[in-house]
C-alpha cells in the first residue's frame, strides 16, 4: 500500500510546486506591468496616453534606445500597449 501512495504523493507534490511556481510568475509579471505603467505615466508629461520620442528620452531611456524597434508602425508615438507588446515579443525570442 505504501508503494502505491508514493507516486500519488509525489504527483500531488509536483502539482503543488507547479501551481506555486505559476502563482509566483503571475505575481512577478503583475509587478512588472504595474511598474511599467507607473514609469509610462510619469514619462507621459503631456498626459495624452502616448510617449513621444522626447518623452521617452527624458522618462524611459531604455524605451528611447529601442524607440524605432518598438514603433513598428512608425506612428511617431508609443502607447503602453506598444511597449508591452515589444517586451513580450523579446521575451518570447529568448
URQUI-V45430 format. One record per residue. N is the residue number from 0. RES is the residue in one letter. SS is DSSP state (H for helix, E for strand, - for the rest). PHI is phi in radians with two decimals (none if undefined). Layout:
n->N res->RES ss->SS phi->PHI
n->N res->RES ss->SS phi->PHI
This chain:
n->0 res->X ss->- phi->none
n->1 res->X ss->H phi->-1.11
n->2 res->X ss->H phi->-1.09
n->3 res->X ss->H phi->-1.28
n->4 res->X ss->H phi->-1.30
n->5 res->X ss->H phi->-1.02
n->6 res->X ss->H phi->-1.07
n->7 res->X ss->H phi->-1.13
n->8 res->X ss->H phi->-1.12
n->9 res->X ss->H phi->-1.10
n->10 res->X ss->H phi->-1.08
n->11 res->X ss->H phi->-1.12
n->12 res->X ss->H phi->-1.10
n->13 res->X ss->H phi->-1.11
n->14 res->X ss->H phi->-1.12
n->15 res->X ss->H phi->-1.14
n->16 res->X ss->H phi->-1.11
n->17 res->X ss->H phi->-1.09
n->18 res->X ss->H phi->-1.13
n->19 res->X ss->H phi->-1.13
n->20 res->X ss->H phi->-1.08
n->21 res->X ss->H phi->-1.13
n->22 res->X ss->H phi->-1.11
n->23 res->X ss->H phi->-1.15
n->24 res->X ss->H phi->-1.13
n->25 res->X ss->H phi->-1.05
n->26 res->X ss->H phi->-1.14
n->27 res->X ss->H phi->-1.11
n->28 res->X ss->H phi->-1.13
n->29 res->X ss->H phi->-1.14
n->30 res->X ss->H phi->-1.11
n->31 res->X ss->H phi->-1.10
n->32 res->X ss->H phi->-1.12
n->33 res->X ss->H phi->-1.13
n->34 res->X ss->H phi->-1.15
n->35 res->X ss->H phi->-1.07
n->36 res->X ss->H phi->-1.05
n->37 res->X ss->H phi->-1.11
n->38 res->X ss->H phi->-1.12
n->39 res->X ss->H phi->-1.09
n->40 res->X ss->H phi->-1.05
n->41 res->X ss->H phi->-1.17
n->42 res->X ss->H phi->-1.28
n->43 res->X ss->- phi->-1.37
n->44 res->X ss->- phi->-1.20
n->45 res->X ss->- phi->-1.66
n->46 res->X ss->- phi->0.99
n->47 res->X ss->- phi->-1.70
n->48 res->X ss->- phi->1.41
n->49 res->X ss->- phi->-2.36
n->50 res->X ss->E phi->-1.85
n->51 res->X ss->- phi->-1.36
n->52 res->X ss->H phi->-1.03
n->53 res->X ss->H phi->-1.17
n->54 res->X ss->H phi->-1.10
n->55 res->X ss->H phi->-1.13
n->56 res->X ss->H phi->-1.03
n->57 res->X ss->H phi->-1.36
n->58 res->X ss->H phi->-1.97
n->59 res->X ss->- phi->-2.47
n->60 res->X ss->H phi->-1.02
n->61 res->X ss->H phi->-1.22
n->62 res->X ss->H phi->-1.16
n->63 res->X ss->H phi->-1.01
n->64 res->X ss->H phi->-1.09
n->65 res->X ss->- phi->-1.96
n->66 res->X ss->H phi->-0.91
n->67 res->X ss->H phi->-1.14
n->68 res->X ss->H phi->-1.18
n->69 res->X ss->H phi->-1.25
n->70 res->X ss->- phi->-1.44
n->71 res->X ss->- phi->-1.14
n->72 res->X ss->- phi->-1.62
n->73 res->X ss->- phi->0.91
n->74 res->X ss->- phi->-1.49
n->75 res->X ss->- phi->1.51
n->76 res->X ss->- phi->-2.62
n->77 res->X ss->E phi->-2.13
n->78 res->X ss->- phi->-1.65
n->79 res->X ss->H phi->-1.06
n->80 res->X ss->H phi->-1.13
n->81 res->X ss->H phi->-1.05
n->82 res->X ss->H phi->-1.16
n->83 res->X ss->H phi->-1.09
n->84 res->X ss->H phi->-1.03
n->85 res->X ss->H phi->-1.08
n->86 res->X ss->H phi->-1.10
n->87 res->X ss->H phi->-1.13
n->88 res->X ss->H phi->-1.08
n->89 res->X ss->H phi->-1.16
n->90 res->X ss->H phi->-1.11
n->91 res->X ss->H phi->-1.20
n->92 res->X ss->H phi->-1.23
n->93 res->X ss->- phi->-1.80
